[in-house]
Amino acid sequence: MILNLEPLYSSIVEDIKQRVARLPRTPKLVAVTCQPEPSTLSYLRSQEKQAKRFGIEFAVYEAPKASDLKLLLPKLSADDSINGIFLTHPLPPEISEIEAISLISPDKDVEGRHPANLGKIMYDSPIFPPCTAEAVLRIIKYLGDPTGKRISVIGRSVTVGKPLALLLLQKGIDATVTVCHSRTKNIAEITRESGIVVVAIGRAKALNKDYFKPGTTVIDVGINVENDEIFGDVDPSVAEICDLTPVPGGVGRITTLVLMEHTVKAVEIARNIL
């Protein structure tokens, strides 16, 4: 069965609208792009559309070289009119991910990629977790109480797999988590013993029905384009025996809302509204 996430989506939308209405000023979100490829530009247009929907001001800055980033990101971080900053890929080859992200103030890192924000998850005190990881957590909680449930996370990226595992381990969430990756042996044996499986590996239709027992909840994080069609990391046939999130229109849709919500939260924190 393909899961219906529309009630969750609608509730988050309504909550953001109400919170924006209570703010003393218009939130502002800025994107910094280094190499504006067609896919990146399409992504930015969709983010701008969502921002405008909530009354959030949106702007895009270009920084083609590493030296441009090193000047621009601290400048944007120091600008009191800006509440949230996110950085698109790819980055210039002369600068690493951690170096670039560290140039953004943690208070404005609404994507949740700054080392300080990732570190707070370790202490069960997340403020801005990575948006996709938080989106997956929201979906899992929406579908039921994860306390004590066996959850497998397939993938160990900095923005999904690793932080999601830590979020699921938080006191109050209390899931039992197994993280699998490309070197994990017998992944199917692990996933077939799990009640919930999150797949975030970036390979289209990589996991088929052989990986899951009937009735498993499968959260598909993947967005892969093949012949102008979008596929997740999980073969669509899995929905015949499991509860599967849709692709597109599933995790990615909630992730965008989390980014907007984080921007609003940044204003609330700065203004002591929380």
N, C-alpha and C positions, 0 to 999 in steps of 0.2 A: 504494500500500500504506500502511496505517496502521501507524506504527512502534510497536513494543512497548517501552515504557520501564520495564516492571515490574522487570527485573533491576537497573537503575540505582536505581530507587526503593527496592527492598529492601536494596541494599548501603548506601545512605545511612542508612536507618532503623537497620540493624544497627550501623553505625559510631557513630551518635549514642548509641544505648543503651549501647554499651561505654564511650564517653567519659564519659557521665553517671555510670556506675557507679564510675568512678575519681575522681570529684570529692569534695573534702572537705566540701562543703555543697550544698544544693539550689539550683539556679539559679532566678532569678526574672525573669520577663518581664512588663512592664507595657505596656498600650496606653492612649493618651490620645486621647479622641474629643471633638470639639467640637460636632457636630450628629449625634447618634446616629439616623440614618435607618434604615429597615428593612434595606436592603442592607448598611449598615455593621454593624448588630447581628448579622446573619447571618454576616458575615465574621468578626466577633470571636468568635462562638460556635464557628466552625470552628477558629480559632486556639487557643482555649482547649482544645478537644477534643484537638488535636494536642499541645499543651504537656503536658497531663495524661498522655497516652500515654507521654511520655518522662520523667515525673517532674519536670517543670518547673513551678514555681509560676507562676500567671497571675493578673493583676489588671487591672481597667479603671478609669480615672479620667476624669471628665468636666470639661471646661473650655470652657464655652459662649462665653466672650468672650475677646478678645485679651488683656485684662488678666489673666484667669485663667491663660492659657497662660504669660504672662511670669512669673507667680509659681510655677506648678506645675512647669514643665519644669526650671528650675534646682534646685528642691527635690528632685525625683526623681533628678536627676543626682548630687546630693550624698549620696543615701541609699546607704550601703554594702550594704544588703540587696538592692538592685536591680542586676541585671546588664545588662538590655536594656530599651530604651524604643523604642516605635514610635508614630507619630502618624498618625491616620486623616484622610481627607478627608470632607467639605469643611472648609476652615479658615474662621474668621471673616474677613469682608472687610477688617477693619482691620489685618490682619497678612499679610505676604507669606510665601511658602513658605520662602525662604532665611532670613528673619528668624526664623521659628518653628523650623526645623530647627537653626539655629545656637544655639538655647537648650539643646539637648541635648548632653551631653558626647560627644565623638567616640568615647570608649571604651565608651559604652553605646548608640551609634547603630547598632543591629544591622540596621537596614534599609539602611544604607550611603548615606544621603542628605546627610550633613553635608559641607560644603565640604572639610573636612580629609580625610575618607575618600575623597571623589571625587578630590581632588588626589593622593593616594598612588597611584592607578592610573596617573597620568601618569609616575610614577617606577618603574613595574614593581614596586611594593611594596604591593599591595592588602592591607588587613587585613579590612575589611568593605565589599566592593563592594556595589552595589545588588543586592538578592536576586534579582530577576528576571533581571538581566544575568548574574549568576553561574550561575543555573539554566540559562540558555541555553548558556553556555559548557560547563557540565557535560555537557549533552546532546550537544553537538557533539563533545566529547572522547570521550564514551562510544561514539559512532557511528564514530569513526575519528580518525586523526591529522590535525589541521587544517593542519599545516606546509605552507606554500606554496599552499594551496587558495584559490581565488577565492570570497570570501564577500560577498554583498550584504546589507546591513542596511537594511530599509525602515522609516524612522522615526528621529527624532532627539531623543527625550525625554531628560530628565536621568536617569531611572531605568532606561531600557532602551537606546535606540539609541546615544547618545553613549558611555556607559561600556562598553557591550558592544564597540563598535568598538575602544576603547582596550585592553580585555582581550584581544581577538583579536590585537592588534598586539604584545603583550608578547613579549619575548625568551623563547623556549621554546615559545610558541604559534605565532608567526610566520605568521599567515594574511595574505593579501592582501585588504584590506577596502575596499569601496565603500559609502558611506552615501548613501542616497536619501531624499528628502522630498517634500513637497507641491509644491515648485517645481522638482523635477528633471524634465527633459524626457526623453521616451522611456525610461521606467523599464523597460518590457518588454524593450527591447534589452539593458539592463544585466543584468536578472535571468536572461535566457536564456543569457547567457554565464557564469553563475555555477554552481559545483557545489553550493553551499549558499546558501539564501536564508532570512533571518530576517525575519518580517513582524510589525511592532508599530505599527500605525497607528490602531487603535481604531474600525474600520469593518467591520461584518459582511460577510463574503463578498466583500471588495473586490477580491481578486485571483483570477482564474480560470485555466484551463489555458493561455490565451494568453500568460501571463507566464513560463511555465517550459518548459524542454526536458525530454523524458522522462529519468527517472533522477535528477533533481535532488532533493536533500534539502531539505525545506521545514519550517522551525521556525515554528509559528504561535503567537504570543504572545497574540493577541487573546482577550478574553472579552466577548462582546456578547449581550444578551438581546433576542430578538424573539418576541413572542407566546408568552411563557413558555418558549421554547427557547433554549439556549445555542449560539452559533456563534462560530467564530474569525474572524480577518481574511481567511482563505483559504477559497474555496469548497470544500466537501467533495469535489467531483468531481475536484479536483486529485490526490487519492489514486489515481485511475485510471492516472496516468502518472508520479507522483512518490512518494517516500517522505515522508509527511506525519505530523507529530506530532498526537496526538488532542486534541480540544477538546470537552468538558472532559476532565480526566485527564492532561494533558500537562505543559506548562511550569508551569502554576499549581500543580500538585501538587508538583513539585520545588521551586518557589519557597518554599512553606510549609516544607519540610524545611530549606532553606537558612536561613530565619529562625530556626528552632530550633537549627540547628547554630551559627549566629553567637552565639546566647545562651550556648551551652555554651563556645564559644571565648572569649567575654568573661570567663568565670570562669577559664578556663585561663590567659589572659594576666594577669589580676589576681593569680592565685596562683602565677605562674611555673611552670605545669605543662607548657607547650608546650616 
